[in-house]
Amino acid sequence: MNTIKLTTAQAIVRYLAAQYTVVDGKEVRLFGGGFGIFGHGNVTCLGEALYDHREELPLYRGQNEQGMGFAATAYAKYHLRRRMMFCTASAGPGTANLLTAAALAHANRLPMLMLCGDAFLTRLPDPVLQQLEHFGNPTLGTNDAFKAVSRFWDRITHPAQIIQSLPAAIATMIDPADCGPAFIGLPQDVQGWTFDYPTRFFEKRVHRLRSQAPDEVEVAEALALLATAKRPMIIAGGGVQYAGAVTELTVFAESTGIPVVETIAGRANMLDTHPLNIGPIGVTGSDSANTIAKEADVIIAVGTRLQDFTTGSWTAFDHDAKIIGVNVGRHDAAKHMSMTVVGDAKKSLKALTNDYKAPANWTAHAQTERAKWTDYVAKNVSYGNGPNSYAQAIGVVNALCDPRDRVVAAAGGLPAEVTANWRTLDIGTVDVEFGFSCMGYEIAGGWGARIAQSENEPSKDTIVFTGDGSYMLMNSDIYSSVLTEKKMIICVLDNGGFAVINKLQNNTGNESFNNLIADTPTATKPFAVDFEAHAKAMGATAETVSNPAEMAEAFSRAKASDKTYVIVMQVDPYEGWTTEGHAWWEVGTPHITENAKVRDAHKDWESTRPEQRKGV
């Protein structure tokens, strides 16, 4: 057997560079590169190895490890999990900063490989810089925290272990059912230790994502149930796109006449103008989708994990409605006593396509409801008859953007406003991160999405919607985008704090407190941030506009620009929210209080609880 002596770090990087996948019939590297910030825990050994492979695996220098992780997940999402990135961080706080990003990737079922420094295996220099000491368990450290937020976790204690660990990590990340982040801890001494690795370990390998066919018995049972449906509905989730099943979803819906509603992750499964697209469902949904959801007797849930914003905390459906869970993941397919069809959405939808036809009056009813919602959105996004709002800004951008531009949003009020008001112009162009609802994803995720987009669609734009709260949390990748010439258009909609949580606070009877800057008790001299000047200081072009009409003009200038462009507009924190379309959402409210408004709000909130399905 031929062997080659390499350090652990050198072997890891050489192996990653030899991994390929097939995208649109072409072989490309599985890893588009990586994001890295060096410290003493990864610069000397892993840094040395990455330098020698900098052409095959380009390394993007992040400004914050959390942002690197967000960028990596957005990259994987753009590529529909067919390509991915690695992140490397030093030992201690550098690695700890990746925890939030790992949780986001885990919640969203997105692949990301983390190669992180760890304490010395020999323990000879212990305790070392940034090492946590657990007096009764010397093996326990910061990296163990990733066990809760990783699909695969390992700590390399001998160079030979990567022969088993790396293929297992990749197998997890490319598995449609188990997909998620993989963590590999690399003790600083082990990174530099050598081993005689078999040369065949580094031979080129082409990975193909598994496409699991559904069980014939499950398909037959689902078809039998569907045959009884008088008011069927399809919930289309993000898994439809990951399975490459958009065409199959459309064919299935058109052949059966079954109305389709979309989850937040499933936005852009169908064009806005498709006659069977009845709108987004749930808490951030549409009146049209929620109306038919309440009336449906059979619900085909395709590629969705049925989280509470989709199900209205399980009040969105009739108690007697039957659910068919079509999902490659058994865990998701079986939720709420669903009849399961465990398999790839592409193959499963083909298998479920037969001669069934939904009653014409039911389809027509759904389309009538959608027409009403379309009229509402048109009015909601128009401007001139109310204060500046998220919806108006969304309408401006929607009207002027290219159909293939990619829209990125995340936590706060914008996921609801984008989900409800954005009119899909092309398939797979919307990334609303709401699996983890993570502030700070917007700009960092936009950077990662733009890196991916520039590989395939360099003439198109990545458009980021962010509030002032998320901007303040994480904005340094504006600099990253300028540094790497990965242009974004960033719309900063400033409502003076955490306005959507303030709205929830008020809706539950509470007074505004510690959410808006103006209502922060320890803010002795509240003032507005000059976001324009701040963005310019990081190298972006930026301007502040007063209203949506000016925003339209600024957006045209941003489209023409060749570098990251930031547009700032103040929006009203109290008025202008999308008021229609919402389903009930369970939040914890005080069962006893001396505040009459809070007490009344609690009673009102609980009044809808009888509509909540109890798991069956």
VENBELZI-V514490 format. One record per residue. N is the residue number from 1. PHI is phi as a letter, one per 40 degrees, with the letter a starting at -180 (999 if undefined). D_CENTER is the distance of its C-alpha to the mean C-alpha in Angstrom with 2 decimals. Layout:
BEGIN
N&PHI&D_CENTER / N&PHI&D_CENTER
END
This chain:
BEGIN
1&999&44.51 / 2&c&43.55 / 3&b&41.67 / 4&a&40.39 / 5&c&40.38 / 6&a&37.15 / 7&c&35.52 / 8&d&32.53 / 9&c&30.32 / 10&c&31.95 / 11&c&31.52 / 12&c&27.78 / 13&c&27.19 / 14&c&29.69 / 15&c&28.04 / 16&c&24.55 / 17&c&26.23 / 18&c&27.88 / 19&c&24.84 / 20&b&24.11 / 21&a&22.28 / 22&b&23.02 / 23&b&20.98 / 24&f&22.83 / 25&g&25.99 / 26&b&26.00 / 27&c&25.86 / 28&b&23.57 / 29&c&22.72 / 30&c&19.96 / 31&c&19.02 / 32&c&18.69 / 33&h&19.85 / 34&a&18.66 / 35&b&18.10 / 36&a&20.94 / 37&b&22.87 / 38&c&26.26 / 39&a&28.39 / 40&c&31.33 / 41&c&29.22 / 42&a&28.01 / 43&c&29.91 / 44&c&33.26 / 45&b&32.40 / 46&c&28.83 / 47&c&29.22 / 48&c&32.45 / 49&c&30.95 / 50&c&28.03 / 51&c&30.62 / 52&c&32.49 / 53&b&29.49 / 54&c&28.08 / 55&c&28.66 / 56&c&26.92 / 57&b&24.00 / 58&d&23.51 / 59&b&22.47 / 60&c&20.58 / 61&c&21.86 / 62&c&19.36 / 63&b&20.55 / 64&a&18.68 / 65&c&17.35 / 66&c&14.33 / 67&c&13.51 / 68&c&14.25 / 69&c&11.74 / 70&c&8.92 / 71&c&10.62 / 72&c&10.95 / 73&c&7.42 / 74&c&6.97 / 75&c&10.37 / 76&c&9.79 / 77&c&7.25 / 78&d&10.03 / 79&c&12.54 / 80&f&11.26 / 81&g&11.69 / 82&c&15.28 / 83&b&15.37 / 84&a&14.05 / 85&b&15.17 / 86&b&17.04 / 87&b&17.31 / 88&b&20.73 / 89&b&21.84 / 90&c&25.27 / 91&c&26.61 / 92&g&26.32 / 93&c&24.24 / 94&d&22.54 / 95&c&21.08 / 96&d&20.52 / 97&c&18.31 / 98&c&15.76 / 99&d&15.55 / 100&c&12.81 / 101&c&10.58 / 102&c&11.75 / 103&c&10.95 / 104&c&7.24 / 105&c&7.49 / 106&c&9.86 / 107&c&8.26 / 108&c&5.47 / 109&f&8.58 / 110&b&8.02 / 111&c&11.34 / 112&a&12.64 / 113&b&16.36 / 114&b&17.75 / 115&b&21.46 / 116&b&22.79 / 117&c&26.34 / 118&a&28.28 / 119&c&31.76 / 120&c&34.84 / 121&c&35.62 / 122&c&39.36 / 123&g&39.04 / 124&c&42.10 / 125&c&40.83 / 126&d&39.11 / 127&c&37.96 / 128&c&36.20 / 129&d&34.36 / 130&g&31.15 / 131&c&31.90 / 132&c&31.46 / 133&b&34.55 / 134&b&34.65 / 135&c&38.37 / 136&c&38.47 / 137&a&35.83 / 138&c&35.90 / 139&c&33.19 / 140&c&30.54 / 141&a&28.45 / 142&d&25.21 / 143&c&23.58 / 144&c&24.26 / 145&c&21.65 / 146&c&18.98 / 147&c&20.40 / 148&c&18.49 / 149&b&15.02 / 150&b&15.79 / 151&c&16.40 / 152&b&19.33 / 153&b&21.45 / 154&a&24.73 / 155&b&27.21 / 156&c&29.53 / 157&b&33.09 / 158&a&34.96 / 159&d&34.33 / 160&c&34.94 / 161&c&31.99 / 162&c&29.47 / 163&c&31.23 / 164&c&29.73 / 165&c&26.61 / 166&c&24.93 / 167&c&25.29 / 168&c&24.03 / 169&c&20.86 / 170&c&20.21 / 171&d&21.17 / 172&c&18.55 / 173&c&15.70 / 174&b&16.86 / 175&c&17.69 / 176&d&15.83 / 177&c&16.58 / 178&b&16.20 / 179&d&13.41 / 180&i&11.86 / 181&c&13.04 / 182&b&16.78 / 183&b&18.98 / 184&b&22.49 / 185&c&24.83 / 186&b&27.59 / 187&d&30.73 / 188&c&32.29 / 189&c&35.54 / 190&c&34.14 / 191&d&32.18 / 192&c&35.62 / 193&c&37.52 / 194&b&38.61 / 195&a&38.94 / 196&c&40.52 / 197&c&37.58 / 198&c&38.38 / 199&c&37.88 / 200&c&36.45 / 201&c&33.39 / 202&b&32.46 / 203&c&33.20 / 204&d&30.66 / 205&b&28.50 / 206&b&26.53 / 207&c&23.69 / 208&b&22.86 / 209&c&20.03 / 210&c&21.75 / 211&b&22.25 / 212&c&23.69 / 213&c&26.16 / 214&c&26.43 / 215&c&29.55 / 216&c&32.35 / 217&c&33.42 / 218&c&30.01 / 219&c&29.88 / 220&c&33.43 / 221&c&32.76 / 222&c&29.76 / 223&c&31.97 / 224&c&34.74 / 225&c&32.61 / 226&c&31.26 / 227&c&34.89 / 228&c&35.65 / 229&c&32.92 / 230&b&34.29 / 231&b&31.07 / 232&c&28.16 / 233&a&24.56 / 234&b&21.50 / 235&b&18.00 / 236&b&15.69 / 237&b&12.20 / 238&c&9.51 / 239&c&12.06 / 240&c&14.46 / 241&c&12.95 / 242&c&12.45 / 243&c&16.08 / 244&g&17.29 / 245&b&18.71 / 246&c&18.39 / 247&c&22.13 / 248&c&23.02 / 249&c&21.22 / 250&c&23.18 / 251&c&26.38 / 252&c&26.14 / 253&c&25.61 / 254&c&28.35 / 255&c&30.79 / 256&b&30.52 / 257&g&29.95 / 258&c&27.27 / 259&c&25.06 / 260&b&21.29 / 261&b&18.73 / 262&b&14.98 / 263&c&12.17 / 264&c&9.38 / 265&c&7.14 / 266&c&10.60 / 267&d&11.50 / 268&g&13.60 / 269&c&14.94 / 270&b&18.23 / 271&c&19.87 / 272&d&20.67 / 273&c&24.31 / 274&c&24.35 / 275&c&26.93 / 276&b&25.11 / 277&c&21.82 / 278&c&22.55 / 279&h&19.44 / 280&c&16.36 / 281&b&17.20 / 282&h&17.23 / 283&c&17.24 / 284&b&15.52 / 285&c&17.22 / 286&b&20.54 / 287&d&24.09 / 288&c&24.54 / 289&c&21.85 / 290&c&22.73 / 291&c&26.41 / 292&c&26.39 / 293&c&24.12 / 294&c&26.86 / 295&c&29.53 / 296&c&28.10 / 297&b&30.06 / 298&b&27.99 / 299&b&24.18 / 300&c&22.60 / 301&c&19.04 / 302&b&17.51 / 303&g&14.40 / 304&b&13.05 / 305&c&13.09 / 306&f&14.79 / 307&c&13.34 / 308&c&15.56 / 309&c&14.06 / 310&c&14.69 / 311&c&18.09 / 312&f&19.31 / 313&f&19.81 / 314&g&21.74 / 315&b&24.06 / 316&c&22.79 / 317&b&24.98 / 318&c&28.69 / 319&d&29.96 / 320&c&31.65 / 321&c&28.84 / 322&b&28.20 / 323&b&24.80 / 324&b&24.41 / 325&c&21.33 / 326&b&20.53 / 327&a&18.11 / 328&c&18.44 / 329&c&17.74 / 330&d&20.83 / 331&d&19.24 / 332&c&17.06 / 333&c&19.91 / 334&c&22.43 / 335&c&20.95 / 336&f&23.55 / 337&f&26.35 / 338&c&24.81 / 339&c&26.92 / 340&c&24.96 / 341&b&24.58 / 342&c&22.92 / 343&i&22.17 / 344&d&20.25 / 345&c&19.33 / 346&c&21.31 / 347&c&24.40 / 348&c&24.11 / 349&c&24.04 / 350&c&26.97 / 351&c&28.79 / 352&c&28.34 / 353&c&29.67 / 354&b&33.32 / 355&c&35.81 / 356&c&34.31 / 357&b&34.23 / 358&c&32.78 / 359&d&35.54 / 360&c&35.81 / 361&c&36.23 / 362&c&32.93 / 363&c&31.05 / 364&c&33.07 / 365&c&32.30 / 366&c&28.53 / 367&c&29.05 / 368&c&31.29 / 369&c&28.69 / 370&c&26.16 / 371&d&28.86 / 372&c&29.25 / 373&c&25.57 / 374&d&25.71 / 375&c&28.73 / 376&c&27.09 / 377&c&24.10 / 378&d&26.68 / 379&c&28.55 / 380&c&25.60 / 381&c&24.38 / 382&c&28.00 / 383&b&29.55 / 384&h&33.05 / 385&b&33.57 / 386&a&31.58 / 387&c&29.98 / 388&d&27.11 / 389&a&23.81 / 390&d&20.11 / 391&d&20.93 / 392&c&23.68 / 393&c&21.67 / 394&c&19.08 / 395&c&22.14 / 396&d&23.70 / 397&c&20.87 / 398&d&20.35 / 399&c&24.09 / 400&b&24.41 / 401&c&21.47 / 402&c&21.82 / 403&d&20.40 / 404&c&18.51 / 405&c&17.05 / 406&b&13.27 / 407&b&11.86 / 408&b&9.15 / 409&a&8.94 / 410&a&7.77 / 411&c&10.32 / 412&g&13.88 / 413&c&15.49 / 414&c&13.63 / 415&d&10.82 / 416&c&13.94 / 417&c&15.98 / 418&c&13.80 / 419&d&13.10 / 420&c&16.82 / 421&b&18.40 / 422&c&16.72 / 423&b&18.87 / 424&c&17.27 / 425&c&19.58 / 426&a&18.35 / 427&c&16.27 / 428&g&12.73 / 429&b&12.68 / 430&b&10.00 / 431&b&6.40 / 432&b&6.05 / 433&c&3.41 / 434&b&5.92 / 435&c&5.90 / 436&b&7.37 / 437&f&8.10 / 438&b&8.78 / 439&d&11.47 / 440&g&11.96 / 441&c&8.57 / 442&d&9.94 / 443&c&12.85 / 444&c&12.00 / 445&c&8.77 / 446&c&11.18 / 447&c&13.71 / 448&c&11.93 / 449&c&11.07 / 450&c&14.71 / 451&d&16.08 / 452&c&14.81 / 453&c&15.92 / 454&c&19.25 / 455&c&19.99 / 456&b&20.04 / 457&b&20.28 / 458&c&21.80 / 459&c&23.44 / 460&c&20.34 / 461&b&18.41 / 462&b&14.97 / 463&b&15.08 / 464&b&13.38 / 465&b&14.03 / 466&a&14.51 / 467&c&17.00 / 468&c&19.72 / 469&c&18.45 / 470&c&15.21 / 471&d&17.39 / 472&c&19.91 / 473&c&17.62 / 474&a&16.37 / 475&b&17.89 / 476&c&19.59 / 477&c&17.49 / 478&d&19.37 / 479&c&22.15 / 480&d&20.25 / 481&c&19.60 / 482&c&23.30 / 483&c&24.47 / 484&b&22.84 / 485&f&23.51 / 486&b&19.95 / 487&c&20.32 / 488&b&17.81 / 489&b&18.81 / 490&b&17.66 / 491&c&18.67 / 492&c&19.42 / 493&b&20.36 / 494&c&22.57 / 495&b&23.50 / 496&g&25.22 / 497&h&22.99 / 498&c&20.54 / 499&c&21.77 / 500&c&19.44 / 501&c&20.32 / 502&c&23.85 / 503&c&23.74 / 504&c&22.82 / 505&d&25.54 / 506&c&28.02 / 507&c&27.13 / 508&c&28.05 / 509&g&31.35 / 510&c&30.71 / 511&c&31.86 / 512&d&29.59 / 513&a&29.39 / 514&g&27.54 / 515&b&24.58 / 516&c&26.09 / 517&d&27.91 / 518&c&31.04 / 519&b&30.91 / 520&c&30.27 / 521&c&33.54 / 522&c&33.72 / 523&c&32.97 / 524&c&36.62 / 525&b&36.22 / 526&d&32.94 / 527&a&32.26 / 528&c&29.70 / 529&c&27.78 / 530&c&28.70 / 531&c&25.26 / 532&c&27.06 / 533&c&29.33 / 534&c&26.63 / 535&c&24.55 / 536&c&27.86 / 537&c&28.71 / 538&c&25.78 / 539&g&27.07 / 540&c&25.11 / 541&c&26.98 / 542&a&26.52 / 543&a&28.25 / 544&b&28.40 / 545&b&29.06 / 546&c&30.72 / 547&a&29.55 / 548&c&27.51 / 549&c&30.45 / 550&c&30.40 / 551&c&26.64 / 552&c&27.27 / 553&c&29.85 / 554&c&27.70 / 555&c&24.82 / 556&c&27.46 / 557&c&28.54 / 558&c&25.04 / 559&c&24.74 / 560&c&28.07 / 561&c&27.26 / 562&b&26.60 / 563&a&24.67 / 564&d&21.92 / 565&b&22.95 / 566&b&22.17 / 567&b&23.30 / 568&b&23.97 / 569&a&25.01 / 570&c&25.92 / 571&b&24.93 / 572&c&26.68 / 573&c&25.22 / 574&b&27.18 / 575&b&27.68 / 576&g&25.77 / 577&c&22.90 / 578&c&22.10 / 579&c&24.48 / 580&c&24.36 / 581&g&22.08 / 582&c&20.99 / 583&c&21.36 / 584&c&22.59 / 585&b&20.34 / 586&c&21.88 / 587&b&22.26 / 588&c&25.05 / 589&b&28.03 / 590&c&31.42 / 591&c&33.90 / 592&b&36.76 / 593&a&37.19 / 594&c&40.03 / 595&c&37.95 / 596&c&38.87 / 597&c&35.84 / 598&c&33.46 / 599&c&35.66 / 600&c&35.62 / 601&c&31.86 / 602&c&31.54 / 603&c&33.96 / 604&c&32.19 / 605&c&28.79 / 606&c&30.45 / 607&c&32.37 / 608&c&29.52 / 609&d&29.03 / 610&d&31.55 / 611&c&29.16 / 612&c&26.66 / 613&c&26.75 / 614&b&27.92 / 615&g&26.07 / 616&b&28.31
END
